[in-house]
Amino acid sequence: MGVIANNIRRLRFDRGEMTQAELAAKVGVTRQTINAIEQNKYSPSLETAFKIADALGVAIGDVFSYAAKG
Amino acid sequence: MAFREKLAWISVATMSLVYGWYFWTILPLARTGAGSAWHYAKLLQGTIITVVVLQIVLTVAAAALSPREARAPEDEREKLITLRGTRIAYFVLVTGALCVCVAGLFFDTNSLLLGNYALMAVVVANLVKDFTQIVQYRLAG
């Protein structure tokens, strides 16, 4: 199993400190879900990952990255 | 706290308090067979109505405090949490049902006691489902 890392916190900061609630509203999930994704406690579905990238105005590869363990 | 976590807490609080009182009251009576069937039926009816009313009132209050979250449908993470809770509760319910079967088949248990044991299995399974959801909400952000 690998680790899915993300840059959501930095990308939110780059967009004028967009709040988790604002991003959540754009993506259509709860603020708690955005928080869980940011902290790598929950891996979103592909659809939600694309929506997050779209809401942040970047490509999905700029938001999420995969690192294989071992 | 997420709105659906609040709902799980409401369910845990109301069910453990009201059904706890119900089983505390009825099980000693059912073991001895004291009281009429009408008395047992009234107790159960009162318990169910109390749980339903309390849950409706508390859910409306929670929704009034965070109306936007209350209107929003479950997102994918919340659905996953609900599914995990339901899966674990299923095993608890099946175990409870098997225990009721064993009590009925191999022990001299009256029908009133068996009915209440079955109800207890449903209540415990529901509590396990709610607790599982709360733990997942706490652990995952």
Backbone of each chain as ProteinMPNN parsed JSONL, in Angstrom:
{"seq_chain_A": "MGVIANNIRRLRFDRGEMTQAELAAKVGVTRQTINAIEQNKYSPSLETAFKIADALGVAIGDVFSYAAKG", "coords_chain_A": {"N_chain_A": [[0.839, -1.209, 0.0], [0.5, 2.209, -0.8], [0.996, 5.767, -0.256], [-1.266, 8.401, -0.482], [-0.643, 11.603, -1.078], [-1.325, 15.134, -0.613], [-1.74, 18.551, -1.803], [-3.557, 20.35, -0.875], [-3.896, 22.179, 1.244], [-1.836, 24.096, 0.792], [-2.553, 24.965, -1.774], [-5.02, 26.085, -1.263], [-4.204, 28.211, 0.297], [-2.743, 29.642, -1.595], [-4.8, 30.608, -3.082], [-5.853, 32.929, -1.95], [-6.314, 32.314, 0.78], [-8.514, 30.507, 0.76], [-11.244, 29.109, 2.416], [-11.793, 25.957, 4.163], [-14.475, 25.408, 4.228], [-15.473, 26.895, 2.084], [-14.232, 25.62, -0.082], [-15.318, 23.094, 0.274], [-18.017, 23.61, -0.248], [-17.888, 24.221, -2.962], [-17.074, 21.778, -4.003], [-18.98, 20.037, -3.124], [-19.1, 18.522, -0.807], [-18.811, 17.824, 2.769], [-17.374, 20.173, 5.16], [-15.856, 18.823, 7.0], [-15.077, 16.572, 5.607], [-13.342, 17.604, 3.668], [-11.364, 18.476, 5.419], [-10.547, 15.987, 6.459], [-9.484, 14.841, 4.153], [-7.39, 16.625, 3.594], [-5.739, 16.111, 5.782], [-4.826, 13.637, 5.158], [-6.374, 11.523, 6.078], [-8.453, 10.437, 4.835], [-9.033, 9.052, 1.681], [-10.16, 10.454, -1.237], [-12.808, 9.719, -3.655], [-12.276, 9.164, -7.191], [-13.812, 10.919, -8.69], [-14.435, 12.966, -6.829], [-11.852, 13.833, -6.328], [-11.174, 14.935, -8.813], [-13.046, 16.998, -8.837], [-12.134, 18.559, -6.721], [-9.653, 19.384, -7.695], [-10.567, 20.845, -9.884], [-12.037, 22.848, -8.587], [-9.974, 24.175, -7.38], [-8.643, 25.07, -9.521], [-6.562, 23.766, -10.863], [-4.56, 21.058, -12.326], [-5.323, 17.591, -11.714], [-3.061, 16.164, -10.967], [-1.523, 18.085, -9.801], [-2.623, 18.427, -7.385], [-2.923, 15.964, -6.054], [-0.706, 13.296, -5.164], [0.976, 10.176, -5.579], [2.732, 7.928, -3.584], [4.551, 5.072, -3.564], [4.992, 2.595, -1.035], [7.9, 1.074, 0.445]], "CA_chain_A": [[0.0, 0.0, 0.0], [1.235, 3.466, -0.834], [0.394, 6.914, 0.428], [-1.747, 9.467, -1.36], [-0.416, 12.902, -0.436], [-2.016, 16.217, -1.334], [-1.284, 19.936, -1.572], [-4.778, 21.171, -0.785], [-3.696, 23.298, 2.182], [-1.039, 25.128, 0.121], [-3.325, 25.51, -2.897], [-6.045, 26.985, -0.681], [-3.475, 29.414, 0.722], [-2.409, 30.389, -2.822], [-6.02, 31.225, -3.619], [-6.342, 33.934, -1.003], [-6.807, 31.654, 2.008], [-9.846, 29.916, 0.59], [-11.505, 28.286, 3.603], [-12.228, 24.571, 3.9], [-15.925, 25.447, 3.992], [-15.684, 27.392, 0.71], [-13.846, 24.536, -0.99], [-16.317, 22.028, 0.446], [-19.245, 24.02, -0.943], [-17.639, 24.1, -4.411], [-16.909, 20.366, -4.369], [-20.217, 19.322, -2.787], [-18.891, 17.622, 0.337], [-18.81, 18.592, 4.012], [-16.074, 20.759, 5.544], [-15.112, 17.778, 7.712], [-14.486, 15.673, 4.608], [-12.158, 18.316, 3.136], [-10.364, 18.424, 6.49], [-10.028, 14.617, 6.519], [-8.639, 14.637, 2.96], [-6.177, 17.438, 3.805], [-4.879, 15.459, 6.777], [-4.549, 12.276, 4.668], [-7.114, 10.511, 6.84], [-9.447, 9.868, 3.923], [-8.705, 9.188, 0.257], [-11.432, 10.68, -1.942], [-13.05, 9.004, -4.916], [-11.672, 9.84, -8.348], [-14.698, 12.03, -9.068], [-14.228, 14.068, -5.878], [-10.494, 14.339, -6.544], [-11.248, 15.827, -9.98], [-13.809, 18.193, -8.454], [-11.257, 19.388, -5.879], [-8.683, 20.004, -8.603], [-11.309, 21.824, -10.676], [-12.373, 23.975, -7.705], [-8.735, 24.906, -7.091], [-8.162, 25.587, -10.804], [-5.302, 23.124, -11.269], [-4.715, 19.667, -12.773], [-5.428, 16.659, -10.573], [-1.704, 15.79, -10.56], [-0.956, 19.158, -8.977], [-3.255, 18.356, -6.051], [-2.66, 14.668, -5.413], [0.427, 12.505, -5.66], [1.009, 8.838, -4.996], [4.079, 7.415, -3.306], [4.505, 3.664, -3.165], [5.837, 2.297, 0.138], [8.795, -0.074, 0.304]], "C_chain_A": [[0.872, 1.256, 0.0], [0.501, 4.565, -0.085], [-0.038, 7.938, -0.61], [-1.585, 10.784, -0.599], [-1.153, 13.98, -1.226], [-1.474, 17.584, -0.929], [-2.468, 20.874, -1.339], [-4.552, 22.4, 0.103], [-2.933, 24.443, 1.495], [-1.818, 25.787, -1.013], [-4.448, 26.429, -2.399], [-5.397, 28.309, -0.292], [-3.16, 30.301, -0.492], [-3.622, 31.097, -3.422], [-6.673, 32.149, -2.58], [-6.96, 33.346, 0.24], [-8.265, 31.202, 1.851], [-10.096, 28.995, 1.79], [-11.903, 26.864, 3.197], [-13.713, 24.551, 3.562], [-16.23, 25.907, 2.571], [-15.347, 26.305, -0.307], [-14.877, 23.405, -0.932], [-17.598, 22.352, -0.315], [-19.075, 23.879, -2.457], [-17.611, 22.644, -4.864], [-18.198, 19.571, -4.113], [-20.016, 18.25, -1.728], [-18.929, 18.473, 1.611], [-17.413, 19.155, 4.298], [-15.205, 19.699, 6.222], [-14.436, 16.811, 6.741], [-13.257, 16.318, 3.973], [-11.031, 18.261, 4.157], [-9.717, 17.036, 6.56], [-9.11, 14.328, 5.331], [-7.308, 15.379, 3.142], [-5.191, 16.753, 4.744], [-4.506, 14.026, 6.403], [-5.224, 11.193, 5.492], [-8.184, 9.849, 5.977], [-9.0, 10.113, 2.484], [-10.003, 9.339, -0.532], [-11.583, 9.8, -3.169], [-12.41, 9.814, -6.044], [-12.496, 11.065, -8.738], [-14.487, 13.241, -8.148], [-12.844, 14.68, -6.039], [-10.47, 15.308, -7.731], [-11.988, 17.121, -9.627], [-12.954, 19.142, -7.609], [-10.252, 20.128, -6.763], [-9.353, 21.111, -9.408], [-11.617, 23.074, -9.839], [-11.137, 24.823, -7.396], [-8.073, 25.436, -8.375], [-6.83, 25.015, -11.248], [-5.591, 21.705, -11.78], [-4.698, 18.74, -11.555], [-4.04, 16.256, -10.041], [-1.01, 16.85, -9.716], [-1.518, 19.128, -7.554], [-2.832, 17.076, -5.33], [-1.42, 14.017, -6.021], [0.45, 11.178, -4.918], [2.451, 8.395, -4.773], [3.96, 5.989, -2.813], [5.432, 3.438, -1.989], [6.7, 1.093, -0.149], [9.377, -0.075, -1.064]], "O_chain_A": [[1.863, 1.335, 0.725], [-0.478, 4.321, 0.62], [0.729, 8.295, -1.504], [-2.283, 11.047, 0.38], [-1.554, 13.759, -2.369], [-0.85, 17.752, 0.118], [-2.365, 22.075, -1.589], [-4.961, 23.51, -0.237], [-3.323, 25.606, 1.596], [-1.759, 27.003, -1.197], [-4.777, 27.426, -3.042], [-5.956, 29.383, -0.518], [-3.286, 31.525, -0.438], [-3.484, 32.061, -4.175], [-7.888, 32.131, -2.38], [-8.0, 33.809, 0.709], [-9.118, 31.48, 2.694], [-9.234, 28.186, 2.135], [-12.291, 26.606, 2.058], [-14.156, 23.775, 2.715], [-17.136, 25.379, 1.925], [-16.082, 26.095, -1.272], [-15.256, 22.838, -1.957], [-18.191, 21.48, -0.949], [-20.003, 23.468, -3.154], [-18.061, 22.314, -5.96], [-18.475, 18.576, -4.783], [-20.671, 17.209, -1.746], [-19.064, 19.695, 1.541], [-16.412, 18.684, 3.757], [-13.987, 19.674, 6.049], [-13.353, 16.295, 7.021], [-12.244, 15.65, 3.765], [-9.877, 18.026, 3.801], [-8.5, 16.916, 6.701], [-8.088, 13.657, 5.477], [-6.239, 14.829, 2.878], [-3.978, 16.802, 4.539], [-3.945, 13.289, 7.214], [-4.716, 10.076, 5.596], [-8.749, 8.822, 6.352], [-8.637, 11.229, 2.115], [-10.854, 8.449, -0.5], [-10.617, 9.214, -3.658], [-12.054, 10.98, -5.875], [-11.946, 12.115, -9.072], [-14.374, 14.377, -8.608], [-12.674, 15.892, -5.906], [-9.835, 16.361, -7.672], [-11.602, 18.205, -10.065], [-13.033, 20.362, -7.754], [-10.029, 21.329, -6.605], [-8.781, 22.185, -9.594], [-11.478, 24.202, -10.311], [-11.238, 26.031, -7.179], [-7.076, 26.154, -8.32], [-6.054, 25.687, -11.928], [-6.716, 21.215, -11.681], [-4.134, 19.067, -10.511], [-3.86, 16.036, -8.843], [-0.043, 16.567, -9.009], [-0.954, 19.729, -6.639], [-2.439, 17.099, -4.164], [-1.127, 14.163, -7.208], [0.0, 11.077, -3.777], [3.283, 8.481, -5.676], [3.347, 5.724, -1.778], [6.524, 4.004, -1.932], [6.302, 0.195, -0.891], [10.164, -0.96, -1.4]]}, "seq_chain_B": "MAFREKLAWISVATMSLVYGWYFWTILPLARTGAGSAWHYAKLLQGTIITVVVLQIVLTVAAAALSPREARAPEDEREKLITLRGTRIAYFVLVTGALCVCVAGLFFDTNSLLLGNYALMAVVVANLVKDFTQIVQYRLAG", "coords_chain_B": {"N_chain_B": [[-18.289, 19.828, 15.134], [-19.518, 17.307, 12.99], [-22.723, 17.327, 11.343], [-23.99, 14.854, 11.044], [-22.636, 13.331, 12.859], [-23.555, 14.446, 15.179], [-26.194, 13.529, 15.023], [-25.77, 10.808, 15.416], [-24.853, 10.825, 18.054], [-27.172, 11.757, 19.302], [-28.875, 9.62, 18.832], [-27.515, 7.578, 20.252], [-27.621, 8.614, 22.885], [-30.425, 8.897, 23.427], [-31.43, 6.299, 22.936], [-29.886, 4.647, 24.65], [-30.539, 5.693, 27.158], [-33.44, 5.603, 27.328], [-34.185, 2.975, 26.46], [-32.511, 1.627, 28.15], [-33.661, 2.192, 30.646], [-36.116, 0.905, 30.144], [-35.441, -1.861, 29.799], [-34.291, -2.331, 32.27], [-36.507, -2.093, 33.864], [-38.347, -3.959, 32.827], [-37.173, -6.552, 32.524], [-36.738, -7.895, 35.093], [-39.433, -8.295, 35.776], [-40.369, -9.811, 33.624], [-38.883, -12.137, 33.944], [-39.967, -13.332, 36.192], [-42.532, -13.519, 35.393], [-44.466, -11.871, 36.294], [-47.21, -9.499, 36.293], [-49.456, -8.229, 33.722], [-50.035, -9.008, 30.201], [-50.94, -6.779, 28.918], [-49.89, -4.73, 30.485], [-47.145, -4.981, 29.907], [-47.217, -4.419, 27.176], [-48.043, -1.756, 27.208], [-45.867, -0.562, 28.464], [-43.822, -1.023, 26.559], [-44.875, 0.325, 24.358], [-44.929, 2.969, 25.35], [-42.188, 3.351, 25.671], [-41.179, 3.181, 23.025], [-42.533, 5.332, 21.818], [-41.517, 7.458, 23.351], [-38.77, 7.381, 22.69], [-38.898, 7.939, 19.913], [-40.121, 10.498, 19.883], [-38.279, 12.026, 21.407], [-36.012, 11.789, 19.755], [-36.884, 13.051, 17.424], [-37.362, 15.706, 18.354], [-34.771, 16.452, 19.277], [-33.296, 16.13, 16.934], [-34.47, 18.043, 15.256], [-33.75, 20.306, 16.691], [-30.942, 20.169, 16.462], [-30.722, 20.454, 13.698], [-31.684, 23.018, 13.42], [-29.634, 24.463, 14.513], [-27.541, 24.097, 12.723], [-28.427, 24.634, 9.846], [-27.666, 24.527, 7.107], [-25.901, 22.353, 6.843], [-27.639, 20.366, 7.625], [-29.465, 20.266, 5.558], [-27.932, 19.398, 3.462], [-27.108, 16.589, 1.398], [-25.833, 13.282, 2.32], [-22.326, 13.026, 2.014], [-19.67, 11.315, 0.133], [-17.795, 10.293, 1.996], [-19.227, 10.261, 4.375], [-21.222, 8.453, 3.682], [-19.695, 6.146, 3.463], [-18.861, 5.848, 6.108], [-21.334, 5.367, 7.321], [-21.987, 2.943, 6.067], [-19.924, 1.255, 7.013], [-20.506, 1.236, 9.743], [-23.037, 0.042, 9.689], [-22.41, -2.472, 8.694], [-20.845, -3.632, 10.75], [-22.742, -3.573, 12.781], [-24.561, -5.393, 11.766], [-23.352, -7.899, 12.16], [-23.38, -7.962, 14.931], [-26.117, -7.98, 15.381], [-26.86, -10.435, 14.189], [-25.45, -12.199, 15.848], [-26.765, -11.664, 18.259], [-29.354, -12.532, 17.563], [-28.87, -15.267, 17.215], [-28.188, -15.949, 19.827], [-30.658, -15.537, 21.062], [-32.098, -17.541, 19.798], [-30.775, -19.811, 20.831], [-31.368, -19.488, 23.536], [-34.118, -19.85, 23.443], [-34.367, -22.454, 22.426], [-32.808, -24.215, 23.989], [-32.981, -23.507, 26.649], [-35.153, -22.966, 29.43], [-37.002, -20.653, 28.65], [-39.33, -18.053, 28.89], [-41.82, -16.745, 26.544], [-42.147, -13.995, 26.649], [-39.777, -13.077, 27.751], [-38.029, -13.949, 25.767], [-38.882, -12.377, 23.599], [-38.16, -9.86, 24.526], [-35.39, -10.173, 24.744], [-34.782, -10.405, 22.056], [-35.508, -7.855, 21.204], [-33.618, -6.457, 22.643], [-31.301, -7.247, 21.339], [-31.639, -5.921, 18.912], [-31.555, -3.248, 19.77], [-28.976, -3.095, 20.913], [-27.417, -3.651, 18.64], [-28.021, -1.406, 17.127], [-26.931, 0.59, 18.757], [-24.241, -0.11, 18.632], [-23.788, 0.39, 15.929], [-24.132, 3.202, 15.879], [-22.088, 3.996, 17.687], [-19.828, 3.057, 16.343], [-19.894, 4.721, 14.116], [-19.507, 7.214, 15.346], [-16.92, 6.902, 16.403], [-15.489, 6.647, 14.01], [-15.962, 9.165, 12.848], [-14.62, 10.703, 14.74], [-11.984, 9.759, 14.505], [-11.332, 10.21, 11.842], [-10.934, 13.002, 11.067]], "CA_chain_B": [[-18.782, 18.451, 15.005], [-20.348, 17.118, 11.802], [-24.146, 17.195, 11.662], [-24.359, 13.434, 11.17], [-22.081, 12.831, 14.118], [-24.524, 14.872, 16.2], [-27.339, 12.605, 14.954], [-25.351, 9.541, 16.034], [-24.847, 11.072, 19.508], [-28.579, 11.841, 19.728], [-29.387, 8.252, 18.83], [-26.893, 6.853, 21.375], [-28.115, 9.149, 24.159], [-31.849, 8.592, 23.637], [-31.669, 4.855, 22.986], [-29.312, 4.032, 25.85], [-31.29, 6.141, 28.335], [-34.84, 5.146, 27.368], [-34.229, 1.507, 26.439], [-31.868, 1.182, 29.392], [-34.719, 2.22, 31.664], [-37.124, -0.102, 29.787], [-34.956, -3.217, 30.121], [-34.099, -2.353, 33.725], [-37.84, -2.253, 34.46], [-39.145, -5.098, 32.349], [-36.542, -7.867, 32.602], [-37.085, -8.605, 36.343], [-40.849, -8.688, 35.706], [-40.516, -10.878, 32.625], [-38.284, -13.377, 34.468], [-40.895, -13.955, 37.142], [-43.842, -13.649, 34.752], [-45.432, -11.009, 36.994], [-47.831, -8.457, 35.468], [-50.252, -8.706, 32.588], [-49.505, -8.72, 28.857], [-51.351, -5.398, 28.652], [-48.915, -3.895, 31.179], [-45.907, -5.04, 29.116], [-47.46, -3.732, 25.903], [-48.075, -0.315, 27.472], [-44.475, -0.146, 28.731], [-43.089, -1.013, 25.29], [-45.434, 1.411, 23.552], [-44.43, 4.22, 25.926], [-40.746, 3.439, 25.4], [-40.969, 3.481, 21.597], [-43.011, 6.705, 21.557], [-40.567, 8.381, 23.981], [-37.544, 7.426, 21.87], [-39.184, 8.615, 18.639], [-40.371, 11.932, 20.145], [-37.004, 12.639, 21.807], [-35.107, 11.867, 18.598], [-37.397, 14.084, 16.508], [-37.133, 17.025, 18.963], [-33.336, 16.744, 19.298], [-32.831, 16.267, 15.547], [-34.933, 19.36, 14.783], [-32.903, 21.305, 17.371], [-29.608, 20.114, 15.835], [-30.864, 21.002, 12.338], [-31.863, 24.473, 13.551], [-28.318, 25.039, 14.831], [-26.708, 24.087, 11.496], [-29.416, 24.313, 8.795], [-27.075, 24.207, 5.8], [-25.405, 20.972, 6.924], [-28.796, 19.467, 7.75], [-30.113, 20.142, 4.241], [-27.015, 18.762, 2.502], [-27.14, 15.12, 1.414], [-24.602, 12.621, 2.778], [-21.281, 12.949, 0.989], [-19.142, 9.953, -0.03], [-17.133, 9.833, 3.225], [-20.288, 9.971, 5.35], [-21.867, 7.199, 3.252], [-18.767, 5.065, 3.806], [-18.934, 5.7, 7.566], [-22.619, 4.728, 7.601], [-21.909, 1.545, 5.613], [-19.064, 0.491, 7.936], [-21.273, 1.068, 10.984], [-24.12, -0.915, 9.441], [-21.812, -3.807, 8.528], [-20.477, -4.151, 12.076], [-24.003, -3.782, 13.515], [-25.179, -6.604, 11.225], [-22.771, -9.061, 12.845], [-23.878, -7.91, 16.31], [-27.533, -8.39, 15.335], [-26.901, -11.878, 13.918], [-25.012, -12.862, 17.083], [-27.875, -11.526, 19.208], [-30.45, -13.407, 17.123], [-28.461, -16.653, 17.509], [-28.295, -16.112, 21.287], [-32.09, -15.668, 21.358], [-32.463, -18.896, 19.35], [-30.234, -20.769, 21.81], [-32.153, -19.328, 24.772], [-35.446, -20.424, 23.223], [-34.323, -23.888, 22.118], [-32.122, -25.06, 24.967], [-33.236, -23.082, 28.028], [-36.575, -22.794, 29.713], [-37.204, -19.2, 28.619], [-40.698, -17.747, 28.449], [-41.902, -15.997, 25.287], [-41.988, -12.57, 26.949], [-38.34, -12.852, 27.919], [-37.418, -14.113, 24.445], [-39.214, -11.178, 22.815], [-37.351, -8.739, 25.012], [-34.005, -10.425, 24.365], [-34.688, -10.066, 20.628], [-35.513, -6.389, 21.136], [-32.32, -6.0, 23.162], [-30.316, -7.456, 20.267], [-31.83, -4.829, 17.941], [-31.09, -1.995, 20.397], [-27.508, -3.156, 21.042], [-26.862, -3.529, 17.284], [-28.148, -0.002, 16.737], [-25.943, 1.357, 19.537], [-22.922, -0.421, 18.056], [-23.718, 1.128, 14.659], [-23.913, 4.628, 16.194], [-20.757, 4.156, 18.294], [-18.847, 2.865, 15.27], [-19.892, 5.942, 13.309], [-18.895, 8.292, 16.144], [-15.471, 6.651, 16.45], [-14.935, 6.967, 12.69], [-15.97, 10.628, 12.687], [-13.568, 11.243, 15.61], [-10.649, 9.382, 14.018], [-11.064, 10.701, 10.482], [-11.099, 14.427, 10.853]], "C_chain_B": [[-19.716, 18.356, 13.795], [-21.803, 16.867, 12.203], [-24.524, 15.728, 11.884], [-23.727, 12.768, 12.38], [-23.012, 13.223, 15.272], [-25.73, 13.929, 16.228], [-26.999, 11.27, 15.618], [-25.333, 9.686, 17.559], [-26.277, 11.121, 20.057], [-29.169, 10.436, 19.835], [-28.831, 7.453, 20.015], [-27.504, 7.3, 22.702], [-29.559, 8.721, 24.414], [-32.077, 7.087, 23.787], [-31.097, 4.224, 24.251], [-30.089, 4.439, 27.102], [-32.672, 5.481, 28.408], [-34.926, 3.615, 27.362], [-33.522, 0.918, 27.657], [-32.874, 1.125, 30.53], [-35.743, 1.091, 31.415], [-36.658, -1.509, 30.199], [-34.736, -3.382, 31.621], [-35.44, -2.631, 34.423], [-38.461, -3.594, 34.105], [-38.484, -6.461, 32.559], [-36.809, -8.588, 33.931], [-38.529, -9.094, 36.341], [-41.025, -9.887, 34.781], [-39.956, -12.207, 33.138], [-39.25, -14.104, 35.392], [-42.27, -14.179, 36.524], [-44.906, -12.798, 35.433], [-45.999, -9.964, 36.036], [-48.554, -9.037, 34.268], [-49.585, -8.343, 31.259], [-49.806, -7.267, 28.487], [-50.345, -4.413, 29.261], [-47.597, -3.839, 30.389], [-46.06, -4.255, 27.814], [-47.441, -2.223, 26.099], [-46.657, 0.226, 27.722], [-43.678, -0.019, 27.429], [-43.561, 0.135, 24.406], [-44.898, 2.765, 24.036], [-42.956, 4.436, 25.619], [-40.488, 3.85, 23.947], [-41.374, 4.925, 21.284], [-42.019, 7.725, 22.14], [-39.294, 8.516, 23.148], [-37.787, 8.227, 20.588], [-39.352, 10.122, 18.86], [-39.056, 12.64, 20.502], [-36.073, 12.815, 20.611], [-35.571, 12.941, 17.617], [-37.072, 15.478, 17.057], [-35.643, 17.398, 18.894], [-32.766, 16.914, 17.885], [-33.245, 17.619, 14.968], [-34.073, 20.46, 15.403], [-31.514, 21.348, 16.732], [-29.647, 20.715, 14.433], [-31.015, 22.52, 12.387], [-30.527, 25.167, 13.828], [-27.393, 25.072, 13.615], [-27.586, 23.685, 10.309], [-28.802, 23.914, 7.46], [-26.574, 22.763, 5.761], [-26.554, 19.978, 6.944], [-29.469, 19.229, 6.401], [-29.246, 19.363, 3.247], [-27.135, 17.239, 2.57], [-25.811, 14.551, 1.932], [-23.551, 12.675, 1.672], [-20.65, 11.547, 1.018], [-18.489, 9.408, 1.243], [-18.181, 9.467, 4.287], [-21.025, 8.675, 4.989], [-21.007, 6.001, 3.645], [-18.815, 4.786, 5.321], [-20.229, 4.99, 7.954], [-22.571, 3.245, 7.239], [-21.062, 0.69, 6.562], [-19.804, 0.219, 9.24], [-22.348, 0.012, 10.829], [-23.566, -2.335, 9.324], [-21.451, -4.421, 9.883], [-21.742, -4.46, 12.882], [-24.704, -5.054, 13.043], [-24.668, -7.848, 11.956], [-23.244, -9.124, 14.303], [-25.331, -8.406, 16.353], [-27.662, -9.89, 15.105], [-26.492, -12.662, 15.167], [-26.128, -12.823, 18.124], [-29.022, -12.457, 18.864], [-30.122, -14.866, 17.423], [-28.568, -16.93, 19.015], [-29.759, -16.296, 21.7], [-32.57, -17.064, 20.958], [-32.015, -19.937, 20.37], [-31.044, -20.707, 23.104], [-33.527, -19.993, 24.637], [-35.425, -21.934, 23.072], [-33.801, -24.736, 23.282], [-32.341, -24.658, 26.423], [-34.733, -22.849, 28.213], [-36.884, -21.298, 29.81], [-38.609, -18.899, 28.134], [-40.694, -16.793, 27.247], [-41.699, -14.492, 25.513], [-40.508, -12.197, 27.069], [-37.627, -12.952, 26.563], [-37.644, -12.886, 23.568], [-38.355, -10.0, 23.225], [-35.871, -8.928, 24.721], [-33.793, -10.062, 22.885], [-34.652, -8.547, 20.45], [-34.176, -5.821, 21.605], [-31.229, -6.156, 22.097], [-30.412, -6.336, 19.234], [-31.259, -3.527, 18.498], [-29.56, -1.977, 20.478], [-26.856, -2.997, 19.665], [-26.915, -2.074, 16.823], [-27.131, 0.883, 17.472], [-24.533, 1.137, 18.995], [-22.726, 0.346, 16.746], [-23.394, 2.602, 14.933], [-22.518, 4.876, 16.766], [-19.656, 4.032, 17.234], [-18.742, 4.13, 14.416], [-19.205, 7.08, 14.055], [-17.373, 8.139, 16.167], [-14.833, 7.024, 15.113], [-14.915, 8.469, 12.429], [-14.853, 11.261, 13.511], [-12.175, 10.979, 15.037], [-10.31, 10.028, 12.682], [-11.525, 12.132, 10.31], [-12.369, 15.021, 11.324]], "O_chain_B": [[-20.586, 19.204, 13.598], [-22.083, 16.282, 13.249], [-25.282, 15.405, 12.798], [-24.227, 11.756, 12.87], [-23.229, 12.452, 16.207], [-26.229, 13.571, 17.296], [-27.836, 10.675, 16.298], [-25.749, 8.774, 18.275], [-26.557, 10.596, 21.134], [-29.867, 10.109, 20.795], [-29.57, 6.743, 20.697], [-27.861, 6.472, 23.54], [-29.88, 8.237, 25.5], [-32.827, 6.652, 24.66], [-31.737, 3.367, 24.861], [-30.279, 3.625, 28.005], [-33.027, 4.878, 29.42], [-35.654, 3.029, 28.164], [-33.887, -0.155, 28.137], [-32.937, 0.149, 31.278], [-36.175, 0.415, 32.349], [-37.389, -2.247, 30.86], [-34.972, -4.457, 32.172], [-35.49, -3.319, 35.443], [-39.027, -4.279, 34.957], [-39.194, -7.447, 32.757], [-37.084, -9.788, 33.913], [-38.821, -10.179, 36.845], [-41.728, -10.845, 35.103], [-40.481, -13.273, 32.815], [-39.34, -15.331, 35.377], [-43.08, -14.935, 37.06], [-46.1, -12.973, 35.188], [-45.335, -9.586, 35.071], [-48.308, -10.169, 33.853], [-48.696, -7.493, 31.201], [-49.007, -6.613, 27.817], [-49.993, -3.405, 28.649], [-47.012, -2.769, 30.227], [-45.158, -3.525, 27.402], [-46.898, -1.49, 25.272], [-46.297, 1.31, 27.262], [-42.956, 0.957, 27.221], [-42.755, 0.828, 23.785], [-44.47, 3.596, 23.235], [-42.525, 5.556, 25.343], [-39.688, 4.745, 23.674], [-40.662, 5.645, 20.584], [-41.717, 8.733, 21.502], [-38.801, 9.622, 22.927], [-36.984, 9.086, 20.223], [-38.793, 10.927, 18.115], [-38.754, 13.71, 19.973], [-35.426, 13.852, 20.463], [-34.75, 13.658, 17.044], [-36.568, 16.332, 16.328], [-35.293, 18.512, 18.504], [-31.873, 17.731, 17.661], [-32.463, 18.265, 14.27], [-33.71, 21.426, 14.731], [-30.971, 22.426, 16.489], [-28.713, 21.406, 14.025], [-30.531, 23.225, 11.501], [-30.316, 26.313, 13.429], [-26.559, 25.969, 13.49], [-27.51, 22.556, 9.823], [-29.344, 23.062, 6.756], [-26.789, 22.043, 4.786], [-26.469, 18.895, 6.365], [-29.978, 18.141, 6.13], [-29.758, 18.747, 2.311], [-27.25, 16.665, 3.653], [-24.799, 15.25, 1.975], [-23.86, 12.397, 0.514], [-21.042, 10.7, 1.822], [-18.603, 8.22, 1.545], [-18.027, 8.478, 5.005], [-21.404, 7.9, 5.868], [-21.516, 4.977, 4.099], [-18.809, 3.632, 5.748], [-20.224, 4.113, 8.818], [-23.045, 2.396, 7.993], [-21.421, -0.444, 6.879], [-19.741, -0.885, 9.779], [-22.553, -0.815, 11.718], [-24.184, -3.288, 9.8], [-21.724, -5.596, 10.129], [-21.813, -5.474, 13.576], [-25.37, -5.722, 13.834], [-25.443, -8.732, 12.322], [-23.478, -10.206, 14.839], [-25.715, -9.156, 17.251], [-28.48, -10.548, 15.748], [-27.115, -13.669, 15.503], [-26.403, -13.822, 18.788], [-29.599, -13.096, 19.743], [-30.999, -15.622, 17.841], [-28.986, -18.013, 19.425], [-30.066, -17.106, 22.576], [-33.346, -17.692, 21.678], [-32.778, -20.834, 20.73], [-31.368, -21.737, 23.694], [-34.031, -20.609, 25.576], [-36.34, -22.622, 23.525], [-34.292, -25.838, 23.527], [-31.936, -25.381, 27.334], [-35.464, -22.572, 27.261], [-37.012, -20.748, 30.904], [-39.043, -19.412, 27.102], [-39.697, -16.125, 26.973], [-41.14, -13.803, 24.659], [-40.056, -11.167, 26.57], [-36.743, -12.153, 26.252], [-36.734, -12.414, 22.887], [-37.881, -9.237, 22.384], [-35.163, -7.951, 24.476], [-32.767, -9.492, 22.513], [-33.873, -8.021, 19.655], [-33.667, -4.846, 21.052], [-30.348, -5.305, 21.97], [-29.393, -5.856, 18.737], [-30.567, -2.792, 17.793], [-28.927, -0.973, 20.153], [-25.856, -2.292, 19.531], [-25.974, -1.572, 16.208], [-26.551, 1.799, 16.89], [-23.735, 2.071, 18.908], [-21.649, 0.88, 16.481], [-22.505, 3.178, 14.307], [-21.845, 5.835, 16.388], [-18.689, 4.794, 17.228], [-17.648, 4.553, 14.043], [-18.415, 7.823, 13.473], [-16.634, 9.106, 15.979], [-13.768, 7.639, 15.078], [-13.958, 8.988, 11.854], [-14.212, 12.218, 13.075], [-11.301, 11.845, 15.071], [-9.154, 10.354, 12.415], [-12.404, 12.424, 9.5], [-12.58, 16.225, 11.177]]}, "name": "protein", "num_of_chains": 2, "seq": "MGVIANNIRRLRFDRGEMTQAELAAKVGVTRQTINAIEQNKYSPSLETAFKIADALGVAIGDVFSYAAKGMAFREKLAWISVATMSLVYGWYFWTILPLARTGAGSAWHYAKLLQGTIITVVVLQIVLTVAAAALSPREARAPEDEREKLITLRGTRIAYFVLVTGALCVCVAGLFFDTNSLLLGNYALMAVVVANLVKDFTQIVQYRLAG"}
